Amino acid sequence: MLPRQASAEKRRGRLGACHSEERSDAAIHARDRIAALTIDDKRGVEKSSEVCYMHEMLKLFRSAALALLALLASPALAQGPDGQSRADYHAWLAREPAARAQVLSFKQFLDMDGVGDVIPTWQLLRTASSWRDCSGPRFEVAPVAEWSHIADTLKFVSTHVEPAIGDVEAVSGYRNGELNRCSGGAPASAHRHFFALDLTPVAAVGRETMIENLCRVHDDRGRLFDVGLGFYSGVRFHVDSKGFRRWGSNGSSATSPCNTGIYA
């Protein structure tokens, strides 16, 4: 065999070893084989191990690169609230074992009320966008007594909001008293008792179209279902089931696009 062919055979043998070592039958006899090797053979095994290590590292780097590309390509993740992504939610659950039982009970409650699949549970547990500045929790399960409030809101979202503008993402839900104060919420804020959700459309919807459609829904059904509707900048808006009212970006009913007829 020529030197180049021999070298190629060695490389193929080393890479093959990376895969064969994963098999349980090879692992059982590995110690006996190594004990019978000569010094030169042992050096070859050590070099083969280095090749296997580099091979595995390349696979890890490749997987990480693909995951990063997927993250950057996902509009929902790229534009999600800071520190409140789905990955952040799972990390929070891992750090807070007691929260897992609360989350399961909350999800079961929503399922029993027929609204468990309207918006993903982890999004409903997002608190305030200013959680970091306020040193508050990024996710929190509201007290049990408040759960029926958000169930009513989700029913309106499912039957009236989403048919008008498509699927929505929840970016803010329950806020405890301290976080509500720090984030600038009113003492009687609908978020304080889990009546409210701040939402954004999942699909690309223009602000003017979104507001016009939601105002029409609120005109037709808002008073009947005791729904509050407010608008912020961009395509973020507020829906609650605490009582019929409407307001614009400065919190005043006088500036509500539904009252002014100016949807820009």
Order of alpha helices (4+ residues) and beta strands (2+ residues): alpha-alpha-alpha-alpha-alpha-alpha-alpha-alpha-alpha-beta-alpha-beta-alpha-beta-beta-beta-alpha
